[in-house]
Amino acid sequence: MKNFALIGAAGYIAPRHLKAIRDTGNRLVAALDKHDNVGILDSYFPECDFFTEFERFDRHLDKLKRQGTKIDYVSICTPNYLHDSHIRFALRHGADAICEKPLVLNPWNVDALAQFELETGRSVNTILQLRLHPSIMALRDRVLNERPIDKVYYVELTYITSRGHWYNISWKGDTTKSGGVATNIGIHFFDMLIWVFGAVKLSEVNDLSANSASGVLHLERANVRWFLSINYEDIPDEVRLAGKRTFRTLKMEGEEIEFSDGFTDLHTKSYEEILKGNGFSLLDARPSVELAHRIRTAIK
């Protein structure tokens, strides 16, 4: 049984991490969030110590260490712009980090964290759960094994996840904090596309606004036309009439690649691999971080 601490316990994604820690047979000993709406802890780790102040959380982990209770992992579920700092905190405390997407906002942050890994002897793991999705794994195998090996596919990716007015008021609407739509809702898909179809050769950005983005990616094995949006109006009429607020589609050569289902346990699978020493590393995360940064700073 490993000891975990978690930063960002009141966040949207935290329950998936709490479930993963529990379902892999481990223990959450301390959690932090400046908001105290964390009743979800009762469903997973009611004995977990909870803090709303970083300083007291830091002191508590230090006290536990001196008493012989070492924190093995720190799970990070905080706003994107805080990931870099909280990863450093974990490594300084002698723990490995497990960080939600995006790992960091800028490529040079990845380089600095690599140096931190060398200095502390600890590791940084990130959640790239689409790489563990059965449909995406099957697609990658298909692309790698199909002939001719230099075939370039035509791919279309559309992801619309409608958000209310709150979105642009929150930190997610601040590009300096979230990285914008392409980073905040797109980075998993960019990582998936690079993992399946190879490195980026050229990125063209056609549209880049607060609520949507689109462009064309030229990868080693695919030319990808992509569109991301948080606008409800962008969802196809038939989907809206069905009462749905999210639309996701991935097509290769006109063939729909179905991957809407199967997301339920991907965080748990991610934790299982991390605990076996097979987590996704800084090196794994870097290409999508570089691409999202390139899109965010594109000059149209």
C-alpha positions in Angstrom: 0.0 0.0 0.0 1.4 3.4 -1.1 0.7 6.7 0.6 -0.8 9.5 -1.5 -1.4 13.2 -1.0 -3.7 15.1 -3.4 -3.7 18.8 -4.4 -7.0 20.1 -5.8 -9.5 17.9 -4.0 -12.5 20.1 -4.8 -11.9 20.1 -8.6 -13.9 18.4 -11.3 -11.3 15.8 -12.1 -10.4 14.9 -8.5 -13.0 12.1 -8.1 -11.4 10.1 -10.8 -8.1 10.3 -9.0 -9.7 9.4 -5.7 -11.3 6.4 -7.3 -8.0 5.3 -8.9 -6.1 5.6 -5.6 -8.8 3.5 -3.8 -9.2 0.9 -6.6 -5.5 0.3 -6.8 -5.5 -0.5 -3.1 -3.7 2.5 -1.8 -4.3 5.2 0.8 -4.9 8.9 0.6 -3.4 10.5 3.8 -3.7 14.2 3.1 -5.6 16.5 0.6 -5.5 20.2 -0.1 -7.8 22.7 -1.8 -8.6 26.3 -1.0 -12.3 25.5 -1.4 -13.8 23.3 1.2 -16.5 21.7 -0.9 -14.8 18.3 -0.6 -17.5 16.0 0.8 -16.6 13.6 -2.0 -13.7 12.5 0.3 -16.2 10.7 2.5 -17.0 8.3 -0.4 -13.3 7.3 -0.7 -11.1 8.3 2.2 -13.0 9.8 5.1 -9.9 9.5 7.4 -7.9 11.7 5.1 -6.6 14.9 6.6 -7.8 17.9 4.7 -6.3 21.4 4.5 -7.4 24.7 2.9 -4.0 26.4 3.4 -1.0 25.4 1.5 1.4 26.2 4.3 -0.4 23.9 6.8 -0.5 21.1 4.2 3.2 21.5 3.6 3.9 21.4 7.3 1.7 18.4 7.8 3.5 16.4 5.1 6.8 17.3 6.7 5.5 16.2 10.1 4.3 12.8 8.6 7.8 12.3 7.1 9.5 12.9 10.4 7.1 10.5 12.1 8.0 7.8 9.5 5.0 8.1 7.2 6.5 8.8 3.8 4.3 10.2 1.0 5.0 8.1 -2.1 2.9 10.0 -4.6 1.3 13.4 -4.9 -1.6 13.6 -7.3 -2.2 17.0 -8.8 -5.7 18.1 -9.9 -5.2 21.9 -9.8 -5.7 24.6 -12.5 -3.3 24.2 -15.4 -1.0 27.1 -14.6 -0.3 25.7 -11.1 0.9 22.2 -12.3 4.5 23.2 -12.7 4.8 24.5 -9.2 2.9 21.7 -7.6 5.0 19.1 -9.4 8.1 20.7 -8.0 6.5 20.6 -4.6 5.9 16.9 -4.9 9.5 16.2 -6.0 11.0 18.3 -3.2 9.0 16.3 -0.7 10.6 13.1 -2.0 7.4 11.9 -3.8 6.7 11.0 -7.4 4.1 13.3 -9.1 1.0 12.2 -10.9 -0.3 15.2 -12.8 -3.5 15.9 -14.8 -3.5 17.3 -18.3 -1.9 19.4 -19.5 1.3 18.6 -17.7 2.5 22.2 -18.1 1.7 25.1 -20.4 5.1 25.7 -22.0 7.8 23.4 -23.5 10.6 25.1 -21.4 8.7 24.0 -18.2 9.2 20.4 -19.3 13.0 21.0 -19.6 13.1 22.5 -16.1 11.1 19.6 -14.6 13.5 17.1 -16.2 16.3 18.8 -14.4 14.3 18.6 -11.1 13.9 14.8 -11.7 17.6 14.5 -12.0 18.2 16.5 -8.9 15.7 14.8 -6.7 15.7 11.2 -8.1 11.9 11.3 -8.3 9.7 11.0 -11.4 6.9 12.9 -13.0 3.9 11.0 -14.4 1.1 12.5 -16.5 -2.4 11.3 -17.3 -2.7 10.6 -21.1 -5.6 8.2 -20.8 -6.6 8.1 -24.4 -3.4 6.1 -25.0 -5.1 3.4 -22.9 -8.4 3.5 -24.6 -9.0 0.1 -26.4 -10.3 1.7 -29.6 -7.4 4.1 -29.8 -4.9 1.4 -29.1 -6.4 -0.7 -31.9 -6.3 2.3 -34.3 -2.6 2.7 -33.6 -1.9 -0.9 -34.2 -3.8 -0.7 -37.4 -1.9 2.3 -38.6 1.5 0.9 -37.7 0.8 -2.4 -39.4 -1.0 -1.2 -42.5 0.8 -1.1 -45.9 2.3 0.8 -47.5 4.1 2.0 -44.4 4.4 5.5 -45.8 0.7 5.9 -46.4 -0.7 9.3 -45.3 -4.3 9.2 -44.0 -6.9 11.9 -44.1 -8.3 12.4 -40.6 -11.0 14.6 -39.2 -11.3 15.4 -35.5 -14.2 17.4 -34.0 -14.7 17.9 -30.2 -17.4 20.2 -29.0 -18.1 20.2 -25.2 -20.5 23.1 -24.5 -19.9 25.2 -21.5 -22.0 27.9 -19.8 -21.2 31.5 -19.1 -19.2 30.5 -16.0 -16.4 29.1 -18.2 -15.0 32.5 -19.3 -15.3 33.9 -15.8 -13.3 31.1 -14.3 -9.6 30.5 -14.6 -10.4 28.3 -17.7 -11.3 31.4 -19.6 -8.0 33.0 -18.9 -5.5 31.9 -21.6 -2.5 32.7 -19.3 -3.9 30.2 -16.7 -5.6 27.5 -18.9 -3.7 27.8 -22.2 -6.9 28.4 -24.0 -9.3 26.0 -25.6 -6.7 24.2 -27.7 -4.8 23.4 -24.5 -7.6 23.0 -22.0 -9.9 20.7 -24.0 -7.6 19.7 -26.9 -4.3 18.5 -25.5 -5.5 14.9 -24.9 -6.6 14.7 -28.5 -3.4 16.2 -29.8 -1.4 13.7 -27.8 -3.5 10.9 -29.2 -3.1 12.0 -32.8 0.7 12.3 -32.4 0.9 8.9 -30.7 -1.2 7.2 -33.4 0.0 9.1 -36.6 3.5 10.3 -35.7 5.4 13.5 -35.2 4.2 17.0 -36.3 5.6 18.2 -39.6 3.5 21.3 -39.9 0.7 23.0 -38.0 -1.7 25.4 -39.6 -4.1 27.4 -37.4 -7.3 28.6 -39.2 -9.2 30.0 -36.2 -8.2 30.8 -32.7 -10.7 32.5 -30.3 -11.6 32.3 -26.7 -14.3 29.6 -27.3 -13.1 27.7 -30.4 -10.1 26.8 -32.5 -9.5 25.0 -35.7 -6.6 24.1 -38.0 -4.8 21.4 -40.0 -2.1 19.2 -38.7 0.4 17.5 -41.0 1.7 14.5 -39.2 4.1 11.7 -40.4 1.2 9.4 -41.3 -1.9 11.7 -41.5 -3.2 15.1 -42.5 -5.7 16.1 -39.8 -8.4 18.7 -40.0 -9.4 19.5 -36.4 -12.0 21.7 -34.7 -12.5 22.3 -31.0 -15.3 24.3 -29.4 -17.1 25.1 -26.1 -20.0 26.7 -28.0 -23.4 24.9 -27.7 -24.4 26.4 -31.1 -21.6 24.4 -32.8 -23.2 21.1 -31.8 -25.0 19.5 -34.8 -28.8 19.9 -34.7 -29.5 16.2 -34.4 -27.3 15.9 -31.4 -28.9 18.9 -29.7 -32.4 17.6 -30.4 -31.3 14.4 -28.6 -30.6 16.6 -25.5 -26.9 16.2 -25.6 -24.3 19.0 -24.9 -21.2 17.2 -26.1 -20.2 16.0 -29.6 -17.1 14.0 -30.4 -16.1 12.4 -33.7 -12.9 11.0 -35.2 -12.9 9.9 -38.8 -10.1 8.3 -40.8 -10.6 8.2 -44.5 -14.3 8.8 -43.9 -14.6 5.9 -41.5 -15.9 6.7 -38.0 -13.5 5.6 -35.2 -15.9 5.0 -32.3 -14.4 5.9 -28.9 -17.2 7.5 -27.1 -17.4 4.7 -24.5 -14.7 3.1 -22.4 -13.6 6.2 -20.5 -14.9 5.1 -17.1 -11.8 3.4 -15.7 -9.0 5.0 -17.7 -7.7 6.9 -14.7 -7.6 3.7 -12.8 -5.7 2.0 -15.6 -3.3 5.0 -15.7 -2.6 4.5 -12.0 -2.1 0.8 -12.4 0.6 1.4 -15.0 2.2 4.2 -13.0 2.5 1.9 -9.9 4.1 -0.7 -12.2 6.7 1.8 -13.3 5.1 2.3 -16.7 3.6 5.8 -16.4 3.7 8.4 -19.1 6.7 10.6 -18.6 7.9 14.1 -19.4 9.2 12.8 -22.7 5.8 11.3 -23.5 4.0 14.6 -22.7 6.4 17.0 -24.4 5.2 16.7 -28.1 1.6 17.7 -27.2 2.7 20.5 -24.9 4.9 21.8 -27.8 2.0 21.6 -30.2 -0.5 23.3 -27.9 1.9 26.1 -27.3 2.6 26.5 -31.0 -1.2 26.7 -31.7 -1.7 29.2 -28.8 1.0 31.5 -30.0 0.2 31.1 -33.8 0.2 34.4 -35.8 -2.7 34.3 -38.3 
